[in-house]
Each structure stands twice: as C-alpha cells, then as structure tokens.
Amino acid sequence: MPESEVPASPAPVVIVGAGLAGLTVALHLAQRHPVVVLAKRNIDEGATAWAQGGIVGVLGDDDSIESHVRDTQDAGAGLVDEQTARFIAEHSAEAVAWLVESGVPFSPDPQGPLGLHLTREGGHAVRRIAHAADATGKAIHDALLERVRQHPNITLRERWMALDVITSRHLRREEQPQCYGIYALDIDHQRVETLPATAVVLATGGAGKVYRYTTNPDTATGDGIAMAWRAGCRIGNMEFIQFHPTCLYHPQERSFLITEAMRGEGAHLKLPDGTRFMAAHDERLELAPRDIVARAIDFEMKRHGIDYVLLDATHLGESFLREHFPTIYARCLHLGIDIARQPIPVVPAAHYTCGGVVTDLQGRTDLPGLYAVGETTYTGLHGANRLASNSLLECVVLGRTCARDILDRGAKHPPLPPAWDESQVENADEQVVIAHNWDELRLLMWNYVGIVRTTKRLERALHRIKLLRTEIDDYYANFRVNRDLLELRNLVDCAELIVRSALMRHESRGLHYSRDFPHTLPVSFPTVLLRAHRDGKKPKAYGLSG
C-alpha cells in the first residue's frame, strides 16, 4: 500500500450501536482515543431505553458472588460458562457504582446498599436488582447519553447503518484476516461511506425482529450478528431465543413489556376464569425462570384455546403500583386498563437473543480488530436461558474490559479500504418485494421456530429461508441498498443461524424445547457454528449436544 494511502492520524474506534453496551465502550475509550458512534435510527430508539426491570448488583449483606453465580447457572440450564458468570458477578457492584457516579437516578432507599432500593426478579434468590422505578433502561441511557453528547472526543452519527465489516479480503491482502473498518450507509443522504477504524465494536443488540411478536424495538434486526458471520466469525447458541412471558396483549400495543419485577413483587398469573396455574408447572410459581413461565403460558393458551392469560396485580394496591410501576400504570390506563382494579392480558413474545458472536471477556471476536459487546454476543453468561437483569450488567462490565483491551493495543493507521462500488446497480423498482419477504420471514419464524419446536417445522422453515435468501441476495446484487433491504438481509442470516442451531440440538434445554427430543441430556455443550468464509465451504459446527 503506497504511503500516500495511509491516513496521517490514527483512525477512530467505530462503535456500531448506541445502547448501553456501545455508550459504555465509548465513554471508557474517549479519554484517550477518538470515537465514532453510529445509531441507525434516532439515538434513543434502541433496546436499552426500553428495558424496565433493572441491573444486577451483588450489594446486600444477604447476597454473595456465589449466590449470583449459582442463580445464573440455574437459569442457564447447564450451559453457563462459570468463569464468565463469576467474572461478571465479581464486577457487578463496581458496575452499579459507575452508573451511580454517571448520574443514573436509581430508586433510592436510605437503608439499602449504596442508598439504593433493590428489587427481586424471577430466578434470583434475593433482592439484588437496582432499578429506576420501572424505566431503568431509559434512566441509564439518558444519563450516559448526556455524558456522551458533551464529550469532545465522541462523534455521534444518527441514522447511519453499518453494512459490512471491511476485512483483508476487501483490500486483497494475503494475510491473516483482520478488520480494517466498516462500510456504512448514511440513511438520510442514501450514500455508502467507507470508515477506516483502529477497531470496530459491534453493539447492535439482538435479533428479536426476526419474529412476528417481540418486545424489541425496530432496531433489533441482528445486524452485528449477521455482519460478524459474513466476516467469518463463529456464532454460538442461536437456538436459545428468550421469550418474555408477559408482553401486553392489546390491539393497539404489540410490543409493550410488562416487567418481570411485577411478578417479583407478588403479581399472579391466572387463566381468564381467575384460576392460578403456575403451581402445576413449577414450585417457584410466578418466580420461576422465564423459559419455564413462558412455556407454561404457551401450554395453558393452547390447552384452553385462549389468546392470552392474565397477570393480576390488583391485590398490591393502587398506591404501590403507581409508585413502583408508573410507566406500566400510565400506559395501561391510556389503553383502558386500570391495573389497580383489572388484571393485565399478557402473552409471551420474543425478547432476548441469548446467543450471538463468540467473544472472550474483552469482547474480542475471531477477527483481530473486531469486537462485540452486549446482546450481539455469546460470552457464555446466559447459557440456555438468561437470568433476569443480567443483560444490562454484561453490557457495563464487558464494555469496560473491551475498551481497556482496545486502548492497550494502541492506536492504528489502517490503510484506506476501497470505496463502495455502486457502478453495477440501479435504484430499486419493486420495494414491495422487501416488505413481502420481511413479513413472510417473521411469520414463518413465529409459526415454526417459536417456543415449542419440532424437527419437521424446523426443516420447513430452513427450506423457505433458503428460497427467501436467494430472492434477497438477487435483490441486493442488483439494486442500491437502503435500510429496509439491509435489515432484511441481516434478519434472514440470523433466521438461518437460529434454525440450523436448533436442528443440531437433539434435546430440550432451557429456551429450546423440541417435541421430538423432549428429554434433557446429562451432558451438553454450546452450539457453535463455524463458517469457512474464504473458501466457500458450508457452515460447520462443533461442541454440539446429541
């Protein structure tokens, strides 16, 4: 590469995603290195701001690292990496303290550790969830975003969407593959830019929008998972999609979450006739882990032929509900449901992607220079099912270690990658094709790859996904890209990863339940897909169960 083609100053770190994971990395990097943060929609439209429950902190005298690790392992159904769980638990108090120092207005309790009120959620042995009423994610995001906006070393770019990771292949370099930056779409100006980078951090969240019903925002289209897969990185445990048990069932509101903390404070699940049913499914009743509660609700809905069940919190009292769940109280009241006097109709919905890009505890992927943090990743923390409120904790703890690793490796002067080539494409003529394929993909995933699965359903889903991929790839090759096309391309990649992983797991465990393999094996391993990216071989897997 000629000297003139090498930038004079170190390239920034490009962070794709502006949720808790991305902002944590940015704030820890920015004291020593320039940072560019990309948000593909408005800056406040990510999953972090939607999180209601809270963040785990091992803070109280009645709590311990061992207890938190044990609860994480129990929820994860035998697939939690103990080293990862212990590392994150050991740094939980530090993570909560950093958020307090950053100005997050957690609900106070003068008698509580750090002066915080701690609540309890399903799967936790004690109260260890720091929260800001029932809008914790928004409180955290607002506080960190204010710091990011004021930092001179951080550039925020709203309505910018990453297309693909730039690797050695793009530069035609015969070397060990590594990351040199990303191609990104400036959505407002409909142009693709080349962004060289010292490092790229994928913090794009999960893939909940691959399902028809989800608690996730529109941004959750699996972008980071799909980009890392296309760049040759391993992807782990994609069969484990967490369905939150209690999403509001209402014709005007299809993605409003009813926080697990409401059950933690004593709300009951009931059939429409008022009968409680969780005792027939688990001795922990409403405080059982999410996978068990979601399957129980799904079972009762199918058994009785009903569209929803009821979450009854009326016995908790109006003043308690207004104080502890003001967002839920106000939203439901706006929709004509007075939760102090009426039970809330709820259904399960796709909520959290427990698998993702395989990383270590510094966020490093298989591709040097490419990092990933948060829901985009598979670190081993969540195993076969995520313990409530571990997700925000993972973002903060590993966001910090990721930033440290990037700083330790020093600034780089990457060569300038080639510009994006649009010389062989034209403007799209039939945008309806994208909308149709998007709807079909999400419906088939809901019907065939949902809470309860069969081999036949999975095979049918994979067959149709392959046909959809052919159509999408043809469209991508011939027309200029836009956000809808890029999101659909990423979703079909994630759908295939989910289905292939599910087909490889010949047992039922955690969030993956198969009628054909209803038993849990005595020993099991993570499902890890490996793509031989450069030579065109088919995906392989290792460490499989069954």
C-alpha positions as CSV (number, residue, x, y, z in Angstrom):
1,M,0.0,0.0,0.0
2,P,1.6,3.4,-1.0
3,E,2.4,5.7,1.8
4,S,0.0,8.3,0.5
5,E,-2.9,5.9,1.0
6,V,-2.2,5.6,4.7
7,P,-4.0,8.2,6.9
8,A,-1.7,10.6,8.7
9,S,-3.6,10.5,12.0
10,P,-4.8,7.4,14.0
11,A,-8.2,6.2,12.9
12,P,-11.1,6.4,15.4
13,V,-12.7,3.4,17.0
14,V,-16.1,2.9,15.3
15,I,-18.8,1.7,17.6
16,V,-21.9,0.3,15.8
17,G,-24.9,0.8,18.2
18,A,-25.7,3.5,20.7
19,G,-27.3,1.5,23.5
20,L,-25.8,0.7,26.9
21,A,-23.0,-1.5,25.5
22,G,-21.9,1.0,22.9
23,L,-22.1,4.0,25.1
24,T,-20.1,2.2,27.9
25,V,-17.3,1.4,25.5
26,A,-17.3,4.9,24.1
27,L,-17.1,6.6,27.5
28,H,-14.2,4.4,28.6
29,L,-12.3,4.9,25.3
30,A,-12.8,8.6,24.8
31,Q,-10.3,9.9,27.4
32,R,-7.5,8.6,25.2
33,H,-8.9,7.9,21.8
34,P,-11.4,9.4,19.3
35,V,-14.6,7.5,18.9
36,V,-17.4,7.5,16.4
37,V,-20.8,6.0,17.5
38,L,-23.3,5.0,14.8
39,A,-27.1,4.8,15.5
40,K,-29.2,3.6,12.6
41,R,-32.3,5.3,13.8
42,N,-32.7,8.1,16.3
43,I,-30.3,7.9,19.2
44,D,-33.0,6.9,21.8
45,E,-34.7,4.1,19.8
46,G,-32.5,1.2,21.0
47,A,-33.4,-1.7,23.3
48,T,-31.6,-0.1,26.3
49,A,-34.2,2.6,26.6
50,W,-37.0,0.0,26.6
51,A,-35.6,-2.0,29.5
52,Q,-37.8,-1.8,32.5
53,G,-36.5,-4.1,35.2
54,G,-33.0,-3.2,36.3
55,I,-29.4,-4.2,36.6
56,V,-27.9,-6.9,38.9
57,G,-25.6,-5.8,41.7
58,V,-24.2,-8.1,44.4
59,L,-24.5,-5.4,47.0
60,G,-26.6,-6.6,50.1
61,D,-25.3,-8.3,53.2
62,D,-27.7,-11.2,52.4
63,D,-26.1,-11.7,49.0
64,S,-22.8,-13.1,47.6
65,I,-20.9,-13.7,44.4
66,E,-21.5,-17.5,44.9
67,S,-25.3,-16.9,45.1
68,H,-25.4,-14.8,42.0
69,V,-23.3,-17.3,40.0
70,R,-25.5,-20.2,41.2
71,D,-28.7,-18.4,40.2
72,T,-27.1,-17.6,36.8
73,Q,-26.2,-21.2,36.3
74,D,-29.6,-22.5,37.4
75,A,-31.3,-20.2,34.9
76,G,-28.8,-21.1,32.2
77,A,-29.8,-24.8,32.4
78,G,-26.3,-26.2,32.5
79,L,-24.7,-24.2,29.6
80,V,-23.4,-21.2,31.6
81,D,-19.7,-20.7,31.4
82,E,-18.8,-20.5,35.1
83,Q,-15.7,-18.3,34.6
84,T,-17.7,-15.8,32.7
85,A,-20.5,-15.7,35.2
86,R,-18.1,-15.3,38.1
87,F,-16.1,-12.6,36.4
88,I,-19.3,-10.6,35.7
89,A,-20.7,-11.2,39.2
90,E,-17.4,-10.0,40.8
91,H,-17.6,-6.8,38.9
92,S,-21.3,-6.1,39.4
93,A,-21.0,-3.8,42.4
94,E,-18.4,-1.8,40.5
95,A,-20.7,-1.6,37.5
96,V,-23.6,-0.3,39.5
97,A,-21.4,2.2,41.3
98,W,-20.1,3.5,38.0
99,L,-23.7,4.1,36.8
100,V,-24.5,5.9,40.1
101,E,-21.4,8.1,39.5
102,S,-22.6,8.7,36.0
103,G,-25.8,10.3,37.3
104,V,-28.3,7.4,36.9
105,P,-31.2,8.2,39.2
106,F,-31.8,4.8,40.7
107,S,-34.8,4.4,43.0
108,P,-33.4,5.3,46.5
109,D,-33.6,3.5,49.8
110,P,-31.7,5.2,52.7
111,Q,-31.3,1.8,54.3
112,G,-30.2,0.0,51.2
113,P,-26.6,-0.6,50.0
114,L,-25.3,2.4,48.2
115,G,-28.5,4.0,49.2
116,L,-30.4,2.1,46.6
117,H,-33.7,0.2,46.6
118,L,-33.2,-3.4,45.4
119,T,-36.0,-5.5,44.0
120,R,-36.2,-9.2,43.1
121,E,-37.0,-10.9,39.8
122,G,-37.6,-14.4,38.7
123,G,-34.7,-16.8,39.2
124,H,-33.0,-14.7,41.8
125,A,-32.6,-15.9,45.4
126,V,-32.5,-12.5,47.0
127,R,-33.2,-8.8,46.2
128,R,-30.3,-7.7,44.1
129,I,-31.8,-5.6,41.2
130,A,-31.0,-1.9,41.2
131,H,-33.7,-0.1,39.3
132,A,-35.2,3.3,38.5
133,A,-38.9,2.6,39.1
134,D,-40.0,0.6,36.1
135,A,-38.0,2.5,33.5
136,T,-34.4,1.6,34.4
137,G,-33.1,1.4,30.8
138,K,-34.3,4.8,29.9
139,A,-32.8,6.3,33.1
140,I,-29.4,4.7,32.3
141,H,-29.5,5.6,28.7
142,D,-30.4,9.2,29.3
143,A,-27.6,9.7,31.8
144,L,-24.9,8.1,29.7
145,L,-26.1,9.8,26.5
146,E,-25.8,13.2,28.2
147,R,-22.2,12.4,29.1
148,V,-21.5,11.2,25.5
149,R,-23.0,14.3,23.9
150,Q,-20.8,16.5,26.0
151,H,-17.6,14.6,25.3
152,P,-15.4,16.3,22.7
153,N,-13.7,13.1,21.7
154,I,-17.0,11.3,20.8
155,T,-18.9,11.8,17.5
156,L,-22.5,10.7,17.3
157,R,-23.9,9.9,13.9
158,E,-27.6,9.3,14.0
159,R,-29.3,7.4,11.1
160,W,-26.2,5.7,10.0
161,M,-26.3,1.9,9.4
162,A,-23.3,-0.4,9.1
163,L,-23.4,-2.7,6.0
164,D,-20.4,-5.0,6.4
165,V,-17.1,-5.3,8.2
166,I,-14.1,-4.3,6.0
167,T,-11.5,-7.2,6.1
168,S,-8.3,-8.2,4.5
169,R,-10.4,-9.7,1.7
170,H,-11.6,-6.2,0.6
171,L,-8.0,-5.0,0.4
172,R,-7.0,-8.2,-1.4
173,R,-4.3,-8.8,1.2
174,E,-2.9,-12.3,1.6
175,E,-2.6,-12.3,5.3
176,Q,-4.2,-13.5,8.5
177,P,-7.7,-11.9,8.1
178,Q,-8.3,-8.8,10.2
179,C,-10.7,-5.9,10.5
180,Y,-9.9,-2.5,8.9
181,G,-13.2,-0.7,9.3
182,I,-16.7,-0.8,8.1
183,Y,-18.9,0.3,5.2
184,A,-21.8,2.4,6.5
185,L,-25.0,3.8,4.9
186,D,-25.8,7.5,5.6
187,I,-29.6,6.9,5.5
188,D,-30.7,10.5,5.1
189,H,-28.4,11.1,2.1
190,Q,-28.6,7.5,0.8
191,R,-24.9,7.1,0.2
192,V,-22.5,4.4,1.4
193,E,-19.3,5.7,3.1
194,T,-16.0,3.9,3.9
195,L,-15.0,4.3,7.6
196,P,-11.4,3.1,8.4
197,A,-11.0,2.2,12.0
198,T,-8.5,1.4,14.7
199,A,-11.1,-1.1,15.9
200,V,-14.8,-1.8,15.2
201,V,-17.1,-2.6,18.1
202,L,-20.4,-4.3,17.3
203,A,-23.0,-3.3,19.9
204,T,-26.2,-3.6,17.8
205,G,-28.3,-5.7,20.2
206,G,-30.3,-8.8,19.4
207,A,-32.4,-10.2,16.6
208,G,-35.9,-10.1,18.1
209,K,-37.5,-8.6,14.9
210,V,-37.0,-12.0,13.2
211,Y,-40.2,-12.9,15.0
212,R,-43.6,-11.5,14.3
213,Y,-44.3,-10.8,18.0
214,T,-41.5,-9.3,20.0
215,T,-40.9,-6.9,22.9
216,N,-37.9,-5.5,21.0
217,P,-37.7,-2.1,19.2
218,D,-37.5,-1.9,15.4
219,T,-33.7,-1.7,15.6
220,A,-33.3,-5.3,16.8
221,T,-32.6,-6.9,13.4
222,G,-29.4,-8.8,14.3
223,D,-27.1,-6.5,12.3
224,G,-23.9,-7.2,14.3
225,I,-24.5,-11.0,14.4
226,A,-25.0,-11.1,10.6
227,M,-22.0,-8.9,9.8
228,A,-19.7,-10.9,12.1
229,W,-21.0,-14.1,10.5
230,R,-20.3,-12.8,7.0
231,A,-16.9,-11.7,8.1
232,G,-16.0,-15.3,9.2
233,C,-16.6,-15.2,13.0
234,R,-18.1,-18.0,15.0
235,I,-21.7,-17.7,16.2
236,G,-22.8,-19.6,19.3
237,N,-26.1,-20.8,20.9
238,M,-28.5,-19.1,18.5
239,E,-31.2,-21.7,19.2
240,F,-31.8,-20.0,22.6
241,I,-34.2,-17.2,22.0
242,Q,-35.8,-16.0,25.2
243,F,-39.5,-15.3,25.0
244,H,-40.5,-12.9,27.7
245,P,-43.6,-14.4,29.4
246,T,-45.5,-11.2,29.8
247,C,-46.0,-8.9,26.8
248,L,-49.1,-6.8,26.9
249,Y,-51.9,-8.3,24.7
250,H,-53.7,-5.3,23.1
251,P,-54.6,-4.5,19.5
252,Q,-53.0,-1.1,19.8
253,E,-49.8,-2.2,21.6
254,R,-47.9,-5.3,20.3
255,S,-44.5,-4.8,21.9
256,F,-45.1,-3.3,25.4
257,L,-43.3,-5.3,28.0
258,I,-44.8,-5.9,31.5
259,T,-41.7,-6.1,33.6
260,E,-40.7,-9.3,35.5
261,A,-40.4,-7.1,38.6
262,M,-44.2,-7.0,38.8
263,R,-44.2,-10.8,39.4
264,G,-41.2,-10.3,41.7
265,E,-43.4,-8.0,43.8
266,G,-46.2,-10.5,44.0
267,A,-48.4,-10.4,40.9
268,H,-50.2,-13.6,40.0
269,L,-50.7,-15.3,36.6
270,K,-54.2,-16.5,36.1
271,L,-56.5,-18.0,33.4
272,P,-59.4,-15.9,32.2
273,D,-61.7,-17.5,34.8
274,G,-59.3,-16.3,37.6
275,T,-57.6,-19.7,38.3
276,R,-53.9,-19.5,39.1
277,F,-51.9,-22.1,37.1
278,M,-48.2,-21.9,37.8
279,A,-48.3,-24.4,40.6
280,A,-48.9,-27.1,38.0
281,H,-45.7,-26.2,36.2
282,D,-43.1,-25.2,38.8
283,E,-42.8,-25.0,42.6
284,R,-41.4,-21.5,42.3
285,L,-44.7,-20.3,40.8
286,E,-44.5,-16.9,39.1
287,L,-40.8,-16.5,40.2
288,A,-39.6,-19.5,38.1
289,P,-37.1,-18.6,35.3
290,R,-38.5,-17.0,32.2
291,D,-38.3,-20.1,29.9
292,I,-40.4,-22.1,32.3
293,V,-43.0,-19.3,32.8
294,A,-43.2,-18.7,29.0
295,R,-43.7,-22.4,28.2
296,A,-46.3,-22.6,31.0
297,I,-48.3,-19.7,29.5
298,D,-47.9,-21.2,26.0
299,F,-49.2,-24.6,27.3
300,E,-52.2,-23.1,29.0
301,M,-53.1,-20.9,26.0
302,K,-53.0,-24.0,23.7
303,R,-54.7,-26.2,26.2
304,H,-57.7,-23.9,26.7
305,G,-57.7,-22.4,23.2
306,I,-57.3,-18.8,24.6
307,D,-55.4,-15.8,23.1
308,Y,-53.9,-14.6,26.4
309,V,-53.6,-15.2,30.1
310,L,-54.0,-12.6,32.9
311,L,-51.4,-11.0,35.2
312,D,-53.2,-9.9,38.3
313,A,-51.5,-7.2,40.5
314,T,-54.8,-5.7,41.9
315,H,-54.0,-7.0,45.4
316,L,-50.8,-4.9,45.5
317,G,-52.8,-1.7,45.8
318,E,-53.1,1.4,43.7
319,S,-50.5,3.5,45.6
320,F,-47.9,0.7,45.4
321,L,-48.5,0.2,41.7
322,R,-48.3,3.9,41.0
323,E,-45.0,4.2,42.9
324,H,-43.2,1.1,41.7
325,F,-44.6,0.7,38.2
326,P,-45.6,4.3,37.0
327,T,-44.8,3.6,33.3
328,I,-46.8,0.4,33.1
329,Y,-49.6,2.0,35.2
330,A,-49.8,5.0,32.9
331,R,-49.5,3.1,29.6
332,C,-52.2,0.6,30.5
333,L,-54.5,3.3,31.8
334,H,-54.1,5.1,28.5
335,L,-55.3,1.9,26.8
336,G,-58.3,1.5,29.1
337,I,-56.8,-1.0,31.6
338,D,-56.7,0.1,35.2
339,I,-54.1,-2.3,36.6
340,A,-55.1,-1.5,40.2
341,R,-58.6,-2.8,39.5
342,Q,-58.2,-5.1,36.5
343,P,-55.7,-7.9,35.6
344,I,-53.5,-7.3,32.6
345,P,-53.9,-9.5,29.5
346,V,-50.4,-10.9,28.6
347,V,-48.8,-13.2,26.1
348,P,-45.2,-14.4,25.6
349,A,-43.1,-12.6,22.9
350,A,-39.6,-12.9,21.6
351,H,-37.4,-10.8,24.0
352,Y,-33.7,-11.6,24.1
353,T,-31.2,-13.3,21.9
354,C,-29.0,-15.5,24.3
355,G,-26.6,-16.4,21.5
356,G,-24.6,-14.4,19.1
357,V,-21.0,-13.6,18.1
358,V,-18.5,-15.7,20.1
359,T,-16.3,-13.4,22.2
360,D,-13.9,-13.6,25.1
361,L,-14.2,-11.4,28.3
362,Q,-12.5,-8.5,26.4
363,G,-15.1,-8.5,23.7
364,R,-12.6,-9.9,21.1
365,T,-14.1,-11.9,18.2
366,D,-12.3,-14.3,15.9
367,L,-11.3,-11.4,13.6
368,P,-8.5,-9.2,15.0
369,G,-9.7,-5.6,15.3
370,L,-13.3,-6.6,15.5
371,Y,-15.0,-6.6,18.9
372,A,-18.6,-7.2,20.1
373,V,-20.4,-6.4,23.3
374,G,-23.9,-6.9,24.7
375,E,-26.8,-8.8,23.3
376,T,-25.0,-9.2,20.0
377,T,-22.6,-11.6,21.7
378,Y,-22.3,-15.1,23.0
379,T,-19.9,-14.9,26.1
380,G,-21.2,-18.0,27.9
381,L,-23.0,-15.9,30.6
382,H,-26.6,-16.7,29.6
383,G,-26.3,-20.3,28.6
384,A,-29.6,-21.8,27.6
385,N,-31.6,-19.0,29.2
386,R,-30.7,-15.5,30.5
387,L,-31.3,-14.7,34.2
388,A,-33.3,-11.5,34.6
389,S,-31.4,-8.3,34.6
390,N,-28.0,-9.9,33.8
391,S,-28.1,-8.3,30.3
392,L,-27.5,-4.7,31.4
393,L,-24.8,-5.9,33.8
394,E,-23.0,-7.7,31.0
395,C,-23.0,-4.5,28.9
396,V,-21.3,-2.4,31.5
397,V,-18.8,-5.0,32.8
398,L,-17.6,-6.2,29.4
399,G,-18.0,-2.8,27.8
400,R,-15.3,-1.6,30.2
401,T,-13.0,-4.6,29.5
402,C,-13.4,-4.2,25.8
403,A,-12.4,-0.5,25.9
404,R,-9.3,-1.4,28.0
405,D,-8.2,-4.0,25.5
406,I,-8.5,-1.6,22.6
407,L,-6.5,1.0,24.5
408,D,-3.9,-1.5,25.4
409,R,-3.4,-2.4,21.8
410,G,-2.8,1.2,20.8
411,A,-4.0,3.4,18.0
412,K,-3.6,2.3,14.4
413,H,-3.1,3.8,11.0
414,P,-5.1,1.3,8.9
415,P,-4.8,1.5,5.1
416,L,-7.6,3.2,3.3
417,P,-10.0,0.5,2.1
418,P,-11.6,0.7,-1.4
419,A,-14.7,2.8,-1.8
420,W,-18.1,1.2,-2.0
421,D,-18.8,0.3,-5.6
422,E,-22.4,1.1,-6.9
423,S,-21.4,1.2,-10.6
424,Q,-23.3,-2.1,-11.4
425,V,-26.6,-1.4,-9.6
426,E,-29.7,0.7,-10.0
427,N,-32.5,2.1,-7.9
428,A,-35.0,-0.5,-6.7
429,D,-38.1,-0.8,-8.8
430,E,-40.3,-3.0,-6.5
431,Q,-39.9,-2.1,-2.9
432,V,-42.9,-4.2,-2.1
433,V,-40.7,-7.3,-2.6
434,I,-38.8,-6.3,0.6
435,A,-41.9,-5.7,2.6
436,H,-43.4,-9.0,1.5
437,N,-40.3,-11.1,2.3
438,W,-39.9,-9.3,5.6
439,D,-43.5,-10.3,6.6
440,E,-43.1,-13.9,5.4
441,L,-39.8,-14.4,7.2
442,R,-41.2,-13.2,10.6
443,L,-44.4,-15.2,10.3
444,L,-42.7,-18.5,9.4
445,M,-40.2,-18.0,12.3
446,W,-43.1,-17.4,14.7
447,N,-45.0,-20.4,13.5
448,Y,-42.2,-22.9,13.0
449,V,-39.3,-21.8,15.3
450,G,-41.2,-20.5,18.4
451,I,-41.4,-21.5,22.0
452,V,-42.2,-25.2,21.1
453,R,-40.4,-26.8,18.1
454,T,-40.4,-29.9,16.0
455,T,-37.9,-31.2,13.5
456,K,-40.4,-31.1,10.7
457,R,-41.2,-27.5,11.5
458,L,-37.6,-26.5,11.6
459,E,-36.9,-28.3,8.3
460,R,-39.8,-26.5,6.6
461,A,-38.5,-23.2,8.0
462,L,-35.0,-23.8,6.7
463,H,-36.3,-24.7,3.2
464,R,-38.3,-21.5,3.0
465,I,-35.4,-19.4,4.4
466,K,-33.1,-20.7,1.6
467,L,-35.7,-19.6,-1.0
468,L,-36.0,-16.2,0.6
469,R,-32.2,-15.8,0.8
470,T,-32.0,-16.4,-3.0
471,E,-34.5,-13.7,-3.6
472,I,-32.9,-11.3,-1.2
473,D,-29.3,-11.9,-2.5
474,D,-30.5,-11.3,-6.0
475,Y,-32.2,-8.0,-4.9
476,Y,-29.1,-7.0,-3.0
477,A,-26.8,-7.6,-6.0
478,N,-28.9,-5.6,-8.5
479,F,-30.2,-2.6,-6.6
480,R,-28.9,0.2,-4.4
481,V,-29.1,-0.6,-0.7
482,N,-31.4,1.0,1.8
483,R,-32.1,0.4,5.4
484,D,-35.1,-2.0,4.9
485,L,-33.1,-4.2,2.5
486,L,-30.1,-4.3,4.8
487,E,-32.2,-5.2,7.8
488,L,-34.0,-7.9,5.8
489,R,-30.6,-9.3,4.6
490,N,-29.4,-9.4,8.2
491,L,-32.6,-11.0,9.5
492,V,-32.5,-13.8,7.0
493,D,-28.9,-14.6,8.1
494,C,-30.0,-14.7,11.7
495,A,-33.0,-16.8,10.9
496,E,-30.9,-19.4,9.3
497,L,-28.4,-19.4,12.2
498,I,-31.3,-19.9,14.6
499,V,-32.8,-22.8,12.6
500,R,-29.5,-24.5,11.9
501,S,-28.6,-24.3,15.6
502,A,-32.0,-25.6,16.7
503,L,-31.8,-28.6,14.3
504,M,-28.4,-29.5,15.7
505,R,-29.6,-29.7,19.3
506,H,-31.1,-33.1,19.9
507,E,-32.6,-32.4,23.3
508,S,-34.8,-29.9,25.1
509,R,-32.9,-27.5,27.3
510,G,-33.6,-24.0,28.6
511,L,-35.2,-21.9,25.9
512,H,-35.1,-24.7,23.3
513,Y,-37.9,-27.2,23.6
514,S,-38.4,-29.9,21.0
515,R,-41.3,-32.3,20.9
516,D,-39.1,-34.8,19.1
517,F,-36.4,-34.6,21.7
518,P,-38.3,-33.8,24.9
519,H,-35.6,-35.0,27.4
520,T,-32.5,-33.2,28.6
521,L,-29.2,-34.9,28.1
522,P,-27.0,-35.5,31.1
523,V,-24.1,-33.7,29.4
524,S,-24.4,-30.9,26.8
525,F,-22.3,-28.3,25.1
526,P,-22.8,-24.9,23.4
527,T,-23.8,-25.0,19.8
528,V,-21.1,-23.1,17.8
529,L,-21.4,-22.6,14.1
530,L,-18.2,-22.0,12.1
531,R,-18.2,-20.6,8.7
532,A,-15.3,-21.4,6.4
533,H,-15.7,-17.9,5.0
534,R,-12.9,-17.6,2.5
535,D,-13.1,-20.9,0.7
536,G,-16.9,-21.1,0.4
537,K,-17.4,-24.3,2.4
538,K,-20.7,-24.9,4.1
539,P,-21.1,-23.9,7.8
540,K,-19.7,-26.4,10.3
541,A,-20.4,-26.8,13.9
542,Y,-18.5,-28.2,16.9
543,G,-19.2,-28.8,20.6
544,L,-22.7,-30.0,19.8
545,S,-25.1,-31.9,22.0
546,G,-26.7,-35.2,21.0
